[in-house]
Amino acid sequence: MVAISCMAGIWMAASIGMVMTSFNKATEYRYAAVVRSSAEAGLDYVVADLNQNYSAGTTSFYDDLSPDGVPKNTNLPANAFSSGVAILATVNNIAPESSSSVYDPTLDPPAPVGSGMESSLVTTNQWRVVQCTATYAGLSRSIRVVLRPMYESTGSLPMLPYGIFAKGVLNGSGNMRTDSYNSRNGAYGGTNLDNYNGSIASNKKIEIGGNTIIGGNAYVSSVPKGTETEVVATRSGNALIKNQLKVNGIATGFTAQEGPNPGTNDHVQATEFYTPPTGVRTGDYTTPIDSSLEQNPVSLVTAPLAPVDSYTVGAINVSGNGRLVVRNGSAIPSGSINVSGNNTVYVPPGEYKASSLNVSGNGQIVIESNASRPTKIFLEGNSAGSTVAQISGNGVANNTAEPAKFQVLTNSSKNISISGNGNFYGTIYAPSSNISVSGNGNVYGAIVGNDATISGNAFMHYDKALLDPTYAESVGLSYSAEPILTGFKTISWQEI
């Protein structure tokens, strides 16, 4: 009996041990399932929050906005998914390794705008690596996903949204004036005249003096925060802005003082189109000027390069009383275009590449009135001298009266000068060149340069047709806008 009792005891103890082991394993499996499901639930929650916020154009509380490689760690609300389970969410603003099969380099940050090496769609990294780690009863599980950014195209933007734009200082003096019209509505004048949309803009400073009249807005962007006392717009003499002076999007005055309280003359220097109440200093009537002094500069793309099938213009030197008609034909060695005397050069529509352009005296380049597409001259600036383009006298006769039908484009840092008494119908896109416009002539179209100096009796008539993205694209004066990030797609899932 004793032996039987002992055997029974041993069997019972073994059975209890087996039961406890099974119970412990079952408990461990249950806890493991809890932490795993909690990690998944936390991950789904964070990814959904990212998507919902980007779709709405807002920022997720959990997002890592700095692409410095340092992730943002956030503890999810206690007991949000399972009682007693702690969940740590980690979001890293970083692209996957370039060797990864999920990596798409076109969604990387590109080279800086203006470097000429832009190849990407966007200017900031938008990849995300998200990991959630759940901890409970001494157990933990982590799940990590790679999120690919998803974009929505925003179409194209015009390259010439202002009558005159300067990356640096824009100076207007003498009797310089601006206004606007629309070349698609016929000739300038009469009902096709707008005194309030011939706007000018600068990424640094605007100076107007003498009898200058700006028939539009004057915009200054990219004033760094902390430089509230820096002078970014000056006015002297009888100079006038008919619409508004805007610093970083906020309407202000030339005599504006820093701080939240407006001074006696802290209002827009405008007399016709928009006259704000005395003492009111901003466009929304409430925002202090010193809280608005930071804004990204107006982005400029590099000037388009000459197409590979463009015609390389040889060294054309025409003087005296000659007449020359350029025909589209085989390429000849690159050189400068120099037209002087009483000579006339007829240039048909097409793309032409030259080192520089010089038209002087009574010399003239003529664009025929029946031109169906633009004449584009791409200047490389590789000839001697400090000037890449000089147009004086009667300069260019664009008989289409459509400014976009004659385009000068260059990335050269050499100077550009327009002077004389004639009318210039055309566009100049030269973001690295210092540009001067003087004399008594009229400029119909738009100008983009580094520093811009407008003096004498020069009159700038901005062609509002250039503001239309569809039209600008049709004449090659637009660029692809940065697409909008609308959310993320999970393309890699890993349990750690």
C-alpha positions as CSV (number, residue, x, y, z in Angstrom):
1,M,0.0,0.0,0.0
2,V,2.8,2.3,0.9
3,A,4.4,1.7,-2.5
4,I,1.1,2.3,-4.2
5,S,0.6,5.6,-2.3
6,C,4.2,6.7,-3.2
7,M,3.6,6.0,-6.9
8,A,0.3,7.9,-6.8
9,G,2.0,10.8,-5.2
10,I,4.8,10.8,-7.8
11,W,2.2,10.6,-10.7
12,M,0.2,13.4,-9.2
13,A,3.2,15.7,-8.8
14,A,4.2,14.9,-12.4
15,S,0.8,15.6,-13.6
16,I,0.6,18.9,-11.7
17,G,4.0,19.9,-13.2
18,M,2.9,19.1,-16.6
19,V,-0.3,21.0,-16.1
20,M,1.6,24.1,-14.8
21,T,4.1,23.9,-17.7
22,S,1.2,23.8,-20.1
23,F,-0.5,26.6,-18.3
24,N,2.7,28.7,-18.3
25,K,3.2,28.1,-22.0
26,A,-0.4,28.9,-22.7
27,T,0.0,32.1,-20.7
28,E,3.2,33.0,-22.5
29,Y,1.5,32.3,-25.9
30,R,-1.4,34.5,-24.8
31,Y,0.9,37.3,-23.7
32,A,2.9,37.0,-26.9
33,A,-0.3,37.2,-28.9
34,V,-1.3,40.3,-26.9
35,V,1.9,42.2,-27.5
36,R,2.0,41.2,-31.2
37,S,-1.6,42.3,-31.8
38,S,-0.9,45.5,-29.8
39,A,2.2,46.3,-31.8
40,E,0.1,45.8,-35.0
41,A,-2.8,47.8,-33.7
42,G,-0.4,50.7,-32.7
43,L,1.3,50.6,-36.1
44,D,-2.0,50.7,-37.9
45,Y,-3.1,53.6,-35.7
46,V,0.1,55.7,-36.4
47,V,0.1,55.0,-40.2
48,A,-3.6,55.9,-40.4
49,D,-2.9,59.1,-38.5
50,L,-0.1,60.0,-40.9
51,N,-2.3,59.4,-43.9
52,Q,-5.3,61.2,-42.5
53,N,-3.3,64.3,-41.7
54,Y,-1.4,64.5,-45.0
55,S,-4.6,64.0,-46.9
56,A,-6.1,66.9,-44.9
57,G,-3.0,69.0,-45.4
58,T,-2.1,69.0,-41.7
59,T,0.7,67.5,-39.6
60,S,0.5,64.3,-37.6
61,F,1.5,64.5,-33.9
62,Y,3.6,61.3,-34.4
63,D,5.5,62.4,-37.5
64,D,9.2,63.0,-37.7
65,L,9.5,66.3,-39.7
66,S,13.3,66.5,-39.6
67,P,15.3,64.4,-42.1
68,D,18.3,64.3,-39.8
69,G,18.3,60.5,-39.2
70,V,17.1,60.9,-35.6
71,P,13.7,59.3,-35.2
72,K,10.8,60.7,-33.2
73,N,9.7,58.4,-30.3
74,T,6.2,58.8,-28.9
75,N,4.4,56.7,-26.3
76,L,0.9,55.9,-27.4
77,P,-1.9,56.5,-24.9
78,A,-1.9,54.0,-22.1
79,N,-4.4,51.1,-22.4
80,A,-5.4,52.4,-25.8
81,F,-5.4,49.0,-27.4
82,S,-4.9,46.4,-24.6
83,S,-5.1,46.9,-20.9
84,G,-1.6,47.2,-19.3
85,V,0.3,47.1,-22.7
86,A,2.8,49.9,-23.3
87,I,3.4,50.8,-26.9
88,L,6.3,53.0,-28.2
89,A,5.9,54.4,-31.7
90,T,9.0,55.4,-33.6
91,V,8.8,57.4,-36.9
92,N,11.9,58.1,-38.9
93,N,12.0,60.6,-41.8
94,I,14.6,58.7,-43.8
95,A,14.7,56.9,-47.1
96,P,15.5,53.2,-47.2
97,E,19.0,52.0,-48.1
98,S,19.7,52.6,-51.8
99,S,20.3,48.8,-52.1
100,S,16.8,48.0,-51.0
101,S,14.4,46.7,-53.6
102,V,11.7,49.0,-52.3
103,Y,13.8,52.2,-52.8
104,D,12.8,54.6,-55.6
105,P,15.5,57.4,-56.0
106,T,13.1,59.7,-57.9
107,L,11.3,60.2,-54.5
108,D,14.6,61.4,-52.9
109,P,15.4,65.1,-52.3
110,P,16.9,66.6,-55.5
111,A,19.9,68.8,-55.9
112,P,19.3,72.5,-54.9
113,V,17.0,74.4,-57.2
114,G,19.1,76.4,-59.6
115,S,22.0,73.9,-59.6
116,G,21.0,72.6,-63.0
117,M,21.0,69.0,-61.7
118,E,17.5,68.6,-60.5
119,S,16.2,65.2,-61.3
120,S,13.7,64.5,-58.6
121,L,10.0,65.2,-58.1
122,V,10.2,66.8,-54.7
123,T,12.5,69.1,-52.6
124,T,12.2,67.3,-49.3
125,N,12.5,63.6,-48.3
126,Q,9.1,62.1,-47.6
127,W,9.9,58.4,-47.0
128,R,9.0,57.2,-43.5
129,V,10.1,54.1,-41.5
130,V,7.6,53.4,-38.8
131,Q,8.1,51.0,-35.9
132,C,5.9,50.1,-33.0
133,T,7.1,48.2,-30.0
134,A,4.6,46.7,-27.5
135,T,5.6,45.6,-24.0
136,Y,3.6,43.5,-21.6
137,A,4.4,41.1,-18.7
138,G,8.1,41.1,-19.6
139,L,7.5,40.3,-23.3
140,S,8.0,42.7,-26.2
141,R,7.4,42.6,-29.9
142,S,8.3,45.1,-32.6
143,I,6.8,45.5,-36.1
144,R,8.4,47.9,-38.6
145,V,7.1,49.1,-42.0
146,V,8.6,51.2,-44.8
147,L,6.1,53.8,-46.1
148,R,6.5,55.1,-49.7
149,P,5.2,58.6,-50.2
150,M,2.2,59.0,-52.5
151,Y,1.8,62.2,-54.5
152,E,-0.8,64.1,-56.4
153,S,0.2,66.2,-59.4
154,T,-0.4,69.9,-59.1
155,G,0.3,70.6,-62.8
156,S,2.6,73.3,-64.0
157,L,3.5,76.8,-62.8
158,P,4.4,79.9,-64.9
159,M,8.0,80.8,-65.0
160,L,7.2,84.6,-65.3
161,P,4.5,85.5,-62.8
162,Y,5.7,89.1,-62.4
163,G,6.6,91.9,-64.8
164,I,10.0,92.2,-63.2
165,F,11.5,89.7,-60.8
166,A,15.0,89.9,-59.2
167,K,16.7,87.3,-57.0
168,G,18.7,90.2,-55.5
169,V,18.0,93.9,-55.5
170,L,15.3,95.4,-57.8
171,N,15.9,99.2,-58.3
172,G,13.5,101.5,-60.1
173,S,14.3,105.2,-60.7
174,G,13.7,108.1,-63.1
175,N,10.3,107.9,-64.7
176,M,10.1,104.1,-64.8
177,R,6.6,102.7,-64.9
178,T,4.8,99.4,-64.9
179,D,1.3,98.2,-65.8
180,S,-0.2,95.1,-67.6
181,Y,-2.3,93.9,-70.4
182,N,-3.1,90.5,-72.1
183,S,-1.6,89.9,-75.5
184,R,-4.3,87.3,-76.2
185,N,-6.9,90.0,-76.1
186,G,-5.2,92.1,-78.8
187,A,-3.0,95.1,-78.8
188,Y,-2.0,97.0,-75.6
189,G,-4.2,100.0,-74.7
190,G,-7.9,101.0,-74.4
191,T,-9.8,98.3,-72.6
192,N,-6.8,96.0,-72.8
193,L,-4.9,97.9,-70.1
194,D,-4.7,97.1,-66.4
195,N,-3.0,99.7,-64.1
196,Y,-3.0,97.4,-61.0
197,N,-1.4,94.1,-62.1
198,G,2.0,95.1,-63.4
199,S,3.6,93.7,-60.3
200,I,7.3,93.5,-59.4
201,A,9.0,91.2,-56.9
202,S,12.4,90.5,-55.2
203,N,13.8,87.8,-53.0
204,K,15.9,90.5,-51.2
205,K,15.1,94.2,-51.6
206,I,13.0,96.6,-53.6
207,E,14.1,100.3,-54.1
208,I,12.0,102.8,-55.9
209,G,12.7,106.5,-56.4
210,G,12.2,109.5,-58.6
211,N,8.9,109.4,-60.4
212,T,8.6,105.6,-60.5
213,I,5.0,104.3,-60.6
214,I,4.4,100.6,-60.0
215,G,1.0,99.7,-61.5
216,G,0.6,96.7,-59.3
217,N,2.0,95.1,-56.2
218,A,5.6,95.1,-55.0
219,Y,6.5,91.8,-53.3
220,V,9.5,91.1,-51.1
221,S,10.1,87.5,-49.9
222,S,12.7,85.6,-47.9
223,V,13.4,88.1,-45.1
224,P,15.1,85.9,-42.5
225,K,13.5,85.7,-39.1
226,G,15.3,87.9,-36.5
227,T,16.1,90.7,-38.9
228,E,13.1,92.9,-38.2
229,T,15.2,96.0,-38.5
230,E,16.7,95.2,-41.9
231,V,15.4,97.5,-44.6
232,V,13.8,95.5,-47.4
233,A,11.9,98.2,-49.2
234,T,12.8,101.9,-49.7
235,R,10.9,104.7,-51.4
236,S,12.1,108.2,-52.2
237,G,11.0,111.2,-54.4
238,N,7.5,110.8,-55.9
239,A,7.7,107.1,-56.2
240,L,4.3,105.3,-55.9
241,I,2.9,101.8,-55.7
242,K,-0.7,101.8,-56.9
243,N,-1.6,98.5,-55.3
244,Q,0.3,97.1,-52.2
245,L,3.7,96.6,-50.8
246,K,3.9,93.0,-49.4
247,V,6.7,91.7,-47.3
248,N,6.4,87.9,-47.0
249,G,2.8,88.0,-47.9
250,I,1.9,90.7,-45.3
251,A,0.8,94.1,-46.6
252,T,2.9,96.8,-45.0
253,G,4.2,100.3,-45.5
254,F,7.6,101.8,-46.2
255,T,7.7,103.4,-42.8
256,A,6.6,100.4,-40.9
257,Q,8.1,99.9,-37.4
258,E,8.8,96.5,-35.9
259,G,6.6,95.3,-33.1
260,P,2.9,94.5,-32.7
261,N,1.7,98.1,-32.4
262,P,1.2,100.1,-35.6
263,G,2.8,103.6,-35.9
264,T,1.2,106.7,-37.4
265,N,2.2,105.9,-41.0
266,D,2.2,102.1,-40.8
267,H,-0.1,101.4,-43.7
268,V,0.2,100.4,-47.3
269,Q,1.7,103.0,-49.6
270,A,-1.2,102.9,-52.0
271,T,-3.4,105.7,-53.3
272,E,-5.7,104.2,-55.9
273,F,-6.7,100.6,-55.9
274,Y,-6.3,99.8,-52.2
275,T,-6.3,102.3,-49.4
276,P,-6.4,100.6,-45.9
277,P,-7.7,102.4,-42.8
278,T,-5.2,104.8,-41.3
279,G,-3.0,103.1,-38.7
280,V,-3.7,99.6,-40.0
281,R,-0.5,97.9,-40.9
282,T,-1.3,94.5,-42.4
283,G,-3.4,92.8,-45.0
284,D,-5.5,91.0,-42.4
285,Y,-5.5,94.0,-40.1
286,T,-4.2,92.0,-37.1
287,T,-0.9,90.2,-37.8
288,P,2.1,92.1,-36.4
289,I,4.8,92.8,-39.0
290,D,7.6,91.4,-36.9
291,S,5.8,88.0,-36.7
292,S,5.7,87.7,-40.5
293,L,9.4,88.2,-41.3
294,E,10.2,84.7,-42.5
295,Q,9.2,83.1,-45.7
296,N,10.7,80.9,-48.3
297,P,12.1,82.7,-51.3
298,V,10.3,82.6,-54.6
299,S,11.6,79.5,-56.3
300,L,13.4,79.8,-59.6
301,V,14.2,77.0,-61.9
302,T,17.2,77.2,-64.1
303,A,16.7,78.5,-67.6
304,P,15.8,75.6,-70.0
305,L,18.8,74.3,-71.9
306,A,18.8,74.4,-75.7
307,P,17.3,71.2,-77.1
308,V,19.8,68.7,-78.7
309,D,18.2,69.4,-82.1
310,S,18.4,73.2,-81.7
311,Y,20.3,75.2,-84.4
312,T,23.7,76.3,-83.3
313,V,24.2,79.8,-84.6
314,G,27.5,80.6,-86.1
315,A,29.4,83.9,-85.7
316,I,26.9,86.3,-87.3
317,N,28.4,89.8,-87.7
318,V,26.1,92.0,-89.8
319,S,26.7,95.7,-90.2
320,G,26.2,98.4,-92.8
321,N,22.9,98.3,-94.7
322,G,22.7,94.5,-95.1
323,R,19.7,92.2,-94.9
324,L,20.0,88.6,-93.7
325,V,17.4,85.9,-93.4
326,V,18.3,83.0,-91.1
327,R,17.0,79.7,-92.4
328,N,16.6,76.5,-90.4
329,G,19.4,74.4,-91.6
330,S,22.4,72.3,-90.6
331,A,24.4,73.4,-87.5
332,I,27.5,75.5,-87.9
333,P,30.1,76.4,-85.3
334,S,28.9,78.3,-82.2
335,G,29.4,82.0,-82.1
336,S,27.9,85.4,-81.3
337,I,25.1,87.3,-83.0
338,N,26.1,90.9,-83.6
339,V,23.8,93.1,-85.6
340,S,24.5,96.8,-86.1
341,G,24.3,99.6,-88.6
342,N,21.0,99.6,-90.6
343,N,21.0,95.8,-90.9
344,T,17.9,93.7,-90.5
345,V,18.1,90.0,-89.5
346,Y,15.0,87.9,-90.0
347,V,14.7,84.9,-87.6
348,P,12.0,82.3,-88.1
349,P,10.5,80.3,-85.3
350,G,12.7,77.7,-83.7
351,E,15.4,77.1,-81.1
352,Y,18.8,78.7,-81.6
353,K,21.9,78.4,-79.5
354,A,24.6,81.2,-79.4
355,S,27.3,82.4,-77.1
356,S,26.0,86.0,-77.0
357,L,23.6,88.5,-78.6
358,N,24.4,92.2,-79.5
359,V,22.0,94.4,-81.4
360,S,23.0,98.1,-81.7
361,G,22.5,101.2,-83.8
362,N,19.7,100.8,-86.2
363,G,20.3,97.1,-86.4
364,Q,17.3,94.9,-85.8
365,I,16.2,91.3,-85.4
366,V,12.8,90.7,-86.9
367,I,10.2,88.1,-86.0
368,E,7.6,87.8,-88.7
369,S,4.0,88.4,-87.8
370,N,2.9,85.0,-89.0
371,A,5.2,83.1,-86.7
372,S,3.2,80.2,-85.3
373,R,5.5,79.3,-82.5
374,P,8.2,81.0,-80.4
375,T,11.7,82.0,-81.5
376,K,14.0,81.0,-78.6
377,I,17.6,82.1,-78.3
378,F,19.6,80.1,-75.8
379,L,22.7,82.1,-74.8
380,E,25.6,80.2,-73.4
381,G,27.7,83.2,-72.3
382,N,31.0,81.6,-73.4
383,S,32.3,84.5,-75.5
384,A,34.6,87.2,-74.2
385,G,33.4,90.2,-72.3
386,S,31.1,90.8,-69.3
387,T,27.8,91.0,-71.3
388,V,25.8,88.1,-72.6
389,A,23.1,90.2,-74.3
390,Q,22.9,93.8,-75.3
391,I,19.8,95.1,-77.2
392,S,19.7,98.8,-78.0
393,G,18.3,101.1,-80.6
394,N,15.3,99.4,-82.3
395,G,16.6,96.1,-81.1
396,V,14.0,93.4,-81.7
397,A,10.9,93.8,-83.9
398,N,8.6,91.1,-82.8
399,N,5.8,91.6,-85.3
400,T,3.5,89.0,-83.7
401,A,3.1,91.5,-80.8
402,E,3.0,88.4,-78.6
403,P,6.0,88.7,-76.2
404,A,6.3,84.9,-75.7
405,K,7.1,84.5,-79.4
406,F,10.6,85.9,-78.7
407,Q,12.4,84.4,-75.8
408,V,16.0,85.0,-74.5
409,L,17.0,82.3,-72.0
410,T,20.4,81.9,-70.3
411,N,22.0,80.6,-67.1
412,S,25.0,82.8,-67.6
413,S,26.0,85.2,-64.9
414,K,27.1,87.8,-67.4
415,N,25.1,91.1,-67.7
416,I,22.1,91.9,-69.9
417,S,21.2,95.4,-71.1
418,I,18.1,96.7,-72.9
419,S,18.2,100.4,-73.9
420,G,17.1,102.7,-76.7
421,N,13.8,104.1,-77.8
422,G,12.2,101.2,-79.5
423,N,9.5,98.7,-78.4
424,F,10.7,95.3,-77.2
425,Y,8.1,92.5,-77.3
426,G,9.7,89.5,-75.6
427,T,10.7,87.7,-72.4
428,I,14.0,87.4,-70.7
429,Y,14.6,84.6,-68.3
430,A,18.1,84.9,-66.9
431,P,18.1,84.1,-63.2
432,S,21.9,84.6,-62.7
433,S,22.3,87.8,-64.8
434,N,22.2,91.4,-63.7
435,I,19.7,93.1,-66.0
436,S,19.4,96.8,-66.8
437,V,16.6,98.5,-68.7
438,S,17.0,102.2,-69.7
439,G,16.1,104.7,-72.3
440,N,12.7,105.7,-73.5
441,G,11.5,102.3,-74.8
442,N,8.6,100.1,-73.9
443,V,9.1,96.5,-72.8
444,Y,6.1,94.2,-73.4
445,G,6.5,90.8,-71.7
446,A,8.4,90.0,-68.5
447,I,11.9,89.9,-67.1
448,V,13.6,87.6,-64.6
449,G,17.2,88.3,-63.4
450,N,19.6,88.4,-60.5
451,D,19.7,92.2,-59.8
452,A,17.4,94.3,-61.9
453,T,17.9,98.1,-62.5
454,I,15.2,100.0,-64.4
455,S,15.8,103.6,-65.1
456,G,15.1,106.5,-67.5
457,N,11.7,106.5,-69.1
458,A,11.4,102.8,-69.4
459,F,7.9,101.4,-69.3
460,M,7.3,97.8,-68.5
461,H,4.0,96.3,-69.7
462,Y,3.5,92.9,-68.2
463,D,1.7,90.4,-70.4
464,K,-0.8,88.6,-68.1
465,A,-1.1,85.8,-70.7
466,L,2.2,84.5,-69.1
467,L,0.2,83.9,-65.8
468,D,-2.0,81.3,-67.5
469,P,-0.4,77.9,-66.8
470,T,-1.9,76.4,-69.9
471,Y,-0.6,79.2,-72.2
472,A,2.8,79.3,-70.4
473,E,3.2,75.6,-71.0
474,S,2.2,75.9,-74.6
475,V,5.1,78.4,-75.2
476,G,7.6,76.6,-73.0
477,L,7.6,79.1,-70.2
478,S,6.3,76.9,-67.3
479,Y,7.8,74.2,-65.0
480,S,6.3,71.3,-63.2
481,A,5.1,72.2,-59.7
482,E,6.1,70.1,-56.8
483,P,3.5,67.5,-56.3
484,I,1.5,67.4,-53.1
485,L,2.1,64.6,-50.6
486,T,-1.3,63.0,-50.0
487,G,-0.3,60.0,-47.9
488,F,1.8,56.8,-47.7
489,K,1.7,53.3,-49.0
490,T,3.1,50.4,-47.0
491,I,5.6,48.5,-49.2
492,S,7.6,46.6,-46.6
493,W,6.5,44.9,-43.4
494,Q,8.8,43.2,-40.9
495,E,8.3,41.7,-37.4
496,I,11.4,42.1,-35.3
